[in-house]
Amino acid sequence: MITFLACIALLIVGYFTYGKFVEKVFGVKEERTTPAYVNGDGIDYVPMSTAKNSMIQLLNIAGTGPVFGPIMGALYGPVAFIWIVVGCIFAGAVHDYLTGMISIRNRGAHLPELATKFLGKAMKHVVNAFAVLLLLLVGTVFVSTPASLLHLLMDGKVALGILIAVIFVYYILATLLPVDKIIGRLYPYFGAILLISALGVGIGLIVKGAPIPELSFQNFHPANAPIFPLIFFTITCGALSGFHATQTPIISRTTQKESQGRKIFYGMMIAEGIIAMIWAAAAMSLFDGYNGLSDLLAAGGPGAIVSEVSTLMLGAIGGTLAVLGVVVLPITSGDTAFRSARMIIAEYLNIAQKKLSSRLWIAVPLFAISVVLTQIDFNILWRYFSWANQATAMIALFVGAMYLYIAKKNYWIALIPGAFILLMVITYILNAQIGFRLPMNIAWYGGFIGTALLLVLFFRAAKKARANNLPLEEDISNYNKVA
């Protein structure tokens, strides 16, 4: 398991080296007061400690992504390890850090508002619709997923409908109440369960000497699905995910100092990458090869893999705790997905959220739509979601690149991963069954041409924005309160 252990080490080293480099490029302003104080409202803008913010951020961005995605991606073989490590250090963590920090500089703004400011007013309506749809899908699926896992864990003794209803009630409370009342209090405990379960499985793999395959660029997928571009849409959370750009502004509104950003945003993405590595390794090594993994996935989905791995590694009691850790993931992303959707709509319609009635006015229709969506087969919708997720990541990275370009800083740290995922996004939708169904070679030509054209447009817009001295941050000069 040299490859596995080396990849874990690289992720940790990446935090202390490239993470520090990205922080230096951005340029922390320690004296600048954060939105938690400037815009403090006791609801969404509430200063919280680094440890609490870090745990909430990890649980917000994780979902089932760093578990289910790597399990599915494990079908490709050890090449999945490469994408997790490279994607996490150079794309995902950069994406999370820049969106979080730029949001802090702009009153805790969400991605649609940032995209409007830095990429043009034409993006406002598109990105708002995109983000709300993405969050609705995430929230709805993250009702069904944990309910199904709990139903399985309880041997069907509690009706699935009851479990779904209980999770919905929790989501409603977490969406409406001040961030420090439920999310701030429960997440540290949820986080402990998550970390213990992931570490338990990881240590179990090492202690039991699981036959984790070594580095190989060969495609082991039983169905011969192409690595490029499919792996980038199979493993998202744990490597690069646009969903994170909808979550980081929640914590940008509760961060006390800019210097805490690297631990909260970059560091928690690295932690998610380690979780992804553990589950990918487990899936590759415990089911008699990729055909065995494929058969079990076909029979019971990723949830069956989670249950089987947990029991094999940790026994009945430990396995139950591990499954609970995985149950925590979607619940703690579902609640903040709905909360983010509420805040994005509020910003779009310019509705203050101090009053409970104002929050209800937005939240009730959201949950009503979500209840309807739980009755629909998500197989097709989820494929569109996967594509939309990476398209959102691309937009967020281009926002970061634009910010750094205007600031005359090293914008390549965001533009290179942004251009790469843009190429994959275009190529995938041109070839995919849910897209234009073009032959793969034609799709690649279209991907390269489309990427080149959009990069030309980006540089034209960036030069104009720099020449016009587009303001990079919110003016807080009238704020005199000492943080």
C-alpha positions in Angstrom: 0.0 0.0 0.0 2.9 2.3 -0.8 0.8 4.4 -3.2 -2.0 4.8 -0.7 0.2 6.0 2.1 2.3 8.2 -0.2 -0.9 9.9 -1.5 -2.1 10.6 2.1 1.4 12.1 2.9 1.2 14.2 -0.3 -2.1 15.6 0.7 -0.8 16.6 4.1 2.4 18.1 2.7 0.3 19.9 0.1 -1.5 21.8 2.9 1.7 23.0 4.4 3.4 23.9 1.1 1.0 24.8 -1.7 -1.7 25.9 0.7 0.8 28.4 2.2 1.8 29.5 -1.3 -1.8 30.1 -2.3 -2.4 32.1 1.0 0.7 34.2 0.2 -0.5 34.9 -3.3 -3.9 36.0 -2.1 -2.5 38.2 0.6 -4.1 38.0 4.0 -5.1 41.3 5.6 -5.1 40.5 9.3 -6.2 44.0 10.3 -9.3 43.9 8.1 -12.5 43.3 10.0 -14.5 40.3 8.7 -18.3 40.2 7.8 -19.0 38.3 11.0 -18.6 41.6 12.8 -19.2 44.3 10.2 -22.6 42.7 9.1 -23.3 40.9 12.4 -27.0 40.1 12.6 -27.1 37.2 15.1 -28.6 35.0 12.3 -26.1 34.3 9.5 -23.3 36.7 10.5 -22.1 35.3 13.8 -18.4 35.1 14.8 -17.3 31.6 15.7 -14.0 29.9 16.6 -11.6 28.4 14.0 -12.2 24.9 15.3 -15.9 25.2 15.1 -15.8 26.9 11.7 -13.4 24.2 10.4 -15.7 21.3 11.5 -18.8 23.0 10.1 -17.0 23.7 6.8 -15.8 20.0 6.5 -19.3 18.7 7.2 -20.9 21.3 4.8 -18.7 20.4 1.8 -18.5 16.6 2.4 -21.9 15.2 1.8 -21.7 11.7 0.5 -19.4 12.9 -2.2 -16.0 11.9 -0.6 -17.5 8.5 0.1 -19.8 7.5 -2.8 -17.8 9.3 -5.5 -14.5 7.6 -4.7 -16.3 4.2 -4.4 -17.6 4.6 -7.9 -14.3 6.0 -9.1 -12.5 3.0 -7.7 -13.7 1.1 -10.7 -11.1 2.9 -12.8 -8.3 1.6 -10.5 -5.4 3.5 -8.9 -5.6 6.3 -11.4 -8.4 7.5 -9.1 -5.8 8.2 -6.5 -4.0 10.5 -8.8 -7.1 12.6 -9.5 -7.9 12.8 -5.8 -4.4 14.1 -4.8 -3.7 16.4 -7.8 -7.3 17.6 -8.0 -7.5 18.3 -4.2 -4.2 20.2 -3.8 -4.2 22.2 -7.0 -7.9 22.6 -7.9 -10.3 21.8 -5.1 -8.5 23.4 -2.2 -7.6 26.4 -4.3 -11.2 26.7 -5.3 -12.5 26.5 -1.7 -9.9 28.9 -0.4 -10.4 31.6 -3.0 -14.2 31.5 -2.9 -14.1 31.7 0.9 -11.6 34.5 1.1 -13.1 36.6 -1.8 -16.5 36.2 -0.1 -15.0 37.5 3.2 -13.7 40.5 1.3 -17.2 41.1 -0.2 -19.6 41.0 2.8 -19.9 37.2 2.8 -21.4 37.3 -0.8 -22.4 34.0 -2.4 -21.1 32.8 -5.7 -23.9 34.3 -7.9 -23.2 37.8 -6.5 -19.4 37.3 -6.9 -19.9 36.0 -10.5 -22.0 39.0 -11.3 -19.3 41.4 -10.0 -16.3 39.8 -11.5 -17.6 38.1 -14.6 -20.3 40.5 -15.7 -24.0 41.3 -15.0 -25.1 38.8 -17.7 -24.0 36.0 -15.3 -26.3 37.2 -12.5 -29.5 35.4 -13.5 -27.8 32.4 -15.0 -25.6 31.7 -11.9 -28.4 32.3 -9.5 -30.7 29.8 -11.2 -27.8 27.4 -11.6 -26.9 27.6 -7.9 -30.5 27.3 -6.5 -31.2 24.3 -8.8 -27.9 22.7 -7.7 -28.7 23.3 -4.0 -32.3 22.0 -4.3 -31.0 18.8 -6.0 -28.3 18.4 -3.3 -30.8 19.0 -0.5 -33.4 16.6 -1.8 -30.9 13.8 -2.6 -29.4 14.3 0.9 -32.8 13.7 2.4 -33.2 10.3 0.6 -29.6 9.1 1.0 -29.3 9.2 4.8 -32.9 8.0 5.2 -32.1 4.9 3.1 -28.9 4.2 5.0 -30.7 4.5 8.3 -33.6 2.3 7.1 -31.0 -0.3 6.1 -29.2 0.1 9.5 -32.5 -0.4 11.4 -33.4 -3.5 9.3 -36.5 -1.8 8.1 -38.0 -1.5 11.6 -38.7 2.2 11.1 -40.6 3.2 7.9 -38.6 5.0 5.3 -41.3 7.8 5.1 -40.9 8.5 8.8 -37.2 8.8 8.5 -37.5 11.2 5.6 -40.0 13.3 7.6 -37.7 13.5 10.6 -34.8 14.6 8.4 -36.9 17.2 6.7 -38.0 18.6 10.1 -34.3 18.9 11.1 -33.5 20.6 7.8 -36.3 23.2 8.3 -35.0 24.1 11.8 -31.4 24.3 10.6 -32.4 26.5 7.6 -34.5 29.0 9.7 -32.7 29.3 13.1 -29.6 31.3 13.7 -26.4 29.5 12.5 -25.0 29.1 16.1 -28.2 27.5 17.6 -28.3 24.1 15.8 -25.5 23.9 13.2 -22.9 25.5 15.5 -23.8 23.3 18.4 -24.4 19.9 16.8 -21.7 19.9 14.1 -18.7 19.3 16.5 -20.3 16.1 17.6 -21.3 15.1 14.0 -17.7 15.9 13.0 -16.3 13.6 15.6 -18.4 10.7 14.4 -17.4 11.4 10.8 -13.6 11.5 11.6 -13.7 8.5 13.8 -15.5 6.4 11.2 -13.1 7.5 8.4 -10.0 7.0 10.5 -11.3 3.6 11.7 -11.7 2.3 8.2 -8.3 3.8 7.2 -6.4 2.3 10.1 -8.3 -1.0 9.6 -7.0 -1.1 6.0 -3.4 -0.7 7.2 -3.6 -3.1 10.2 -5.3 -5.8 8.3 -2.9 -5.4 5.3 -5.6 -4.8 2.7 -4.2 -5.5 -0.8 -4.5 -1.9 -2.0 -3.3 -1.7 -5.6 -0.2 0.3 -6.4 0.1 3.1 -8.9 -1.1 2.3 -12.4 -2.3 4.4 -15.3 -4.3 1.5 -16.7 -8.1 1.7 -16.9 -9.5 -1.2 -14.9 -13.2 -0.3 -15.4 -15.2 -3.5 -16.1 -17.4 -1.6 -18.6 -14.4 0.1 -20.2 -15.8 3.6 -19.5 -13.2 6.1 -20.5 -11.1 7.8 -17.8 -11.2 11.1 -19.6 -13.4 12.9 -19.0 -15.7 10.6 -16.9 -13.5 10.3 -13.8 -13.8 14.1 -13.2 -17.6 13.7 -13.0 -17.5 10.6 -10.9 -15.1 11.8 -8.2 -16.1 15.4 -7.5 -16.1 16.0 -3.7 -12.7 14.9 -2.5 -11.0 16.4 -5.6 -13.0 19.4 -7.0 -16.6 20.3 -6.5 -18.6 23.4 -7.3 -21.1 22.6 -4.5 -18.3 23.8 -2.2 -18.6 27.3 -3.7 -22.2 27.4 -2.4 -21.1 26.4 1.1 -18.0 28.4 1.8 -19.9 31.8 2.1 -21.8 30.4 5.1 -18.5 30.2 6.9 -17.1 33.4 5.4 -19.9 35.1 7.4 -18.7 33.5 10.7 -14.9 33.7 10.3 -13.2 35.9 12.9 -10.0 36.7 11.1 -8.7 36.3 7.5 -5.6 34.4 8.8 -8.0 31.6 9.8 -9.0 31.0 6.1 -6.2 28.6 5.2 -7.2 26.2 8.0 -10.9 26.5 7.4 -11.1 26.5 3.6 -7.9 25.0 2.2 -7.3 22.6 5.2 -10.8 21.1 5.3 -10.6 20.4 1.6 -7.4 18.4 2.2 -9.2 16.6 5.0 -12.0 15.7 2.6 -9.4 14.4 0.1 -8.0 12.1 2.8 -11.5 10.7 3.5 -11.9 10.2 -0.3 -8.6 8.3 -0.4 -9.6 6.0 2.4 -12.9 5.0 0.8 -11.4 4.6 -2.7 -8.7 2.3 -1.3 -11.2 0.3 0.6 -13.4 -0.2 -2.5 -10.4 -1.2 -4.6 -9.0 -3.8 -2.2 -11.9 -5.6 -0.4 -14.1 -7.1 -3.1 -11.9 -9.5 -5.1 -11.1 -7.1 -7.9 -13.0 -4.6 -9.9 -15.6 -7.1 -11.2 -16.6 -7.9 -7.6 -16.8 -4.3 -6.8 -18.9 -3.7 -9.9 -21.3 -6.6 -9.1 -21.9 -5.3 -5.5 -22.4 -1.8 -6.8 -25.0 -3.1 -9.2 -26.8 -5.1 -6.5 -26.9 -2.5 -3.7 -25.2 0.7 -4.8 -22.5 2.6 -2.9 -24.5 2.3 0.3 -24.0 -1.5 0.2 -20.2 -0.9 -0.2 -20.2 1.4 2.8 -22.0 -1.2 5.0 -19.8 -4.0 3.8 -16.5 -2.1 4.2 -17.5 -0.9 7.7 -18.4 -4.3 9.0 -15.3 -6.0 7.5 -12.9 -3.4 8.9 -14.5 -2.6 12.3 -16.8 -5.5 13.2 -20.5 -5.2 14.0 -20.4 -2.4 16.6 -17.6 -0.4 14.9 -19.2 -0.9 11.6 -22.5 0.5 12.8 -20.6 3.6 14.1 -18.9 3.9 10.7 -22.2 3.8 8.8 -23.5 6.4 11.2 -20.5 8.5 10.3 -21.5 8.2 6.6 -25.1 9.0 7.4 -23.9 12.2 9.1 -22.3 13.4 5.8 -25.4 13.9 3.7 -27.4 15.3 6.6 -24.8 17.9 7.3 -24.6 19.0 3.7 -28.4 18.8 3.1 -29.2 21.3 5.9 -26.7 23.8 4.7 -27.7 23.3 1.1 -31.2 24.6 1.9 -29.7 27.3 4.1 -27.5 28.5 1.2 -30.4 28.4 -1.2 -32.4 30.6 1.2 -29.5 33.1 1.5 -28.9 33.2 -2.3 -32.5 33.9 -3.0 -32.6 36.5 -0.3 -29.6 38.3 -1.8 -31.1 38.0 -5.3 -34.4 39.6 -4.2 -32.7 41.9 -1.7 -34.8 40.6 1.3 -33.3 41.1 4.7 -33.2 37.9 6.8 -33.4 39.3 10.3 -37.2 38.5 10.7 -38.3 34.9 10.9 -41.2 35.7 8.5 -38.8 36.8 5.8 -36.9 33.5 6.1 -40.2 31.5 6.1 -41.3 33.3 2.9 -38.3 31.9 1.1 -37.8 28.6 2.9 -41.4 27.2 2.6 -41.5 27.1 -1.2 -38.0 25.6 -1.3 -39.1 22.7 1.0 -42.4 22.2 -0.9 -40.5 21.8 -4.2 -38.0 19.4 -2.5 -40.9 17.2 -1.2 -42.2 16.9 -4.7 -38.7 16.1 -6.0 -38.2 13.2 -3.6 -40.9 11.4 -5.5 -38.9 11.5 -8.8 -36.3 9.1 -10.1 -33.1 11.0 -9.8 -30.9 8.8 -12.0 -31.1 11.2 -15.0 -31.3 14.3 -12.9 -28.2 13.3 -10.9 -26.2 13.0 -14.1 -27.1 16.5 -15.0 -26.3 17.5 -11.4 -22.8 16.0 -11.7 -22.1 18.1 -14.9 -23.7 21.2 -13.3 -21.5 20.7 -10.2 -18.3 20.8 -12.2 -19.5 23.7 -14.3 -20.1 25.6 -11.1 -16.6 24.8 -10.0 -15.3 26.2 -13.3 -17.2 29.4 -12.7 -15.9 29.8 -9.2 -12.3 29.2 -10.4 -12.7 31.8 -13.1 -14.0 34.3 -10.4 -10.8 33.6 -8.4 -8.7 34.1 -11.5 -10.4 37.4 -12.4 -9.9 38.6 -8.8 -6.2 37.8 -8.8 -5.7 39.2 -12.4 -7.3 42.6 -11.4 -5.1 42.6 -8.2 -2.0 41.9 -10.4 -1.3 38.7 -8.6 -0.5 35.1 -9.8 -3.9 34.3 -11.4 -2.6 31.1 -13.0 -3.2 29.2 -9.7 -6.9 29.5 -10.4 -6.9 29.9 -14.2 -5.1 26.6 -15.0 -7.4 24.3 -13.0 -10.4 26.4 -14.2 -9.4 26.0 -17.9 -8.8 22.3 -17.4 -12.2 21.6 -15.8 -13.8 23.9 -18.5 -12.3 21.6 -21.2 -13.8 18.6 -19.4 -17.2 20.2 -18.9 -17.5 21.0 -22.6 -16.2 17.7 -23.8 -18.4 15.7 -21.4 -21.7 17.4 -22.4 -20.9 17.2 -26.1 -20.3 13.4 -25.8 -22.7 12.3 -23.0 -26.0 10.6 -23.5 -27.6 13.4 -21.4 -25.9 15.9 -23.8 -25.3 16.1 -27.5 -24.2 12.5 -28.0 -21.4 13.4 -30.4 -18.5 10.9 -31.1 -15.7 11.3 -28.5 -13.2 12.6 -31.0 -15.6 15.3 -32.2 -16.4 16.1 -28.5 -12.7 16.7 -27.8 -12.3 19.0 -30.8 -15.3 20.9 -29.5 -13.9 21.0 -26.0 -10.6 22.5 -27.1 -12.1 25.1 -29.4 -14.7 26.1 -26.8 -12.1 26.4 -24.1 -9.8 28.5 -26.3 -12.7 30.9 -27.2 -13.8 31.3 -23.6 -10.2 32.0 -22.5 -9.9 34.8 -25.1 -13.1 36.3 -23.7 -11.8 36.0 -20.2 -8.6 37.9 -20.9 -10.5 40.6 -22.8 -12.8 41.1 -19.9 -10.0 40.9 -17.3 -7.9 43.6 -19.1 -11.0 45.8 -19.2 -11.7 45.2 -15.5 -8.2 46.0 -14.5 -8.1 49.1 -16.6 -11.3 50.3 -15.0 -10.0 49.5 -11.5 -12.9 47.2 -10.6 -13.1 47.3 -6.8 -12.0 44.0 -5.3 -13.6 44.3 -1.9 -16.4 45.9 0.1 -15.6 49.3 1.6 -15.7 48.9 5.4 -14.0 52.2 6.2 -17.0 53.4 8.1 -17.0 50.5 10.5 -15.3 51.4 13.8 -16.1 48.4 16.0 -13.1 46.6 17.2 -13.3 42.8 16.4 
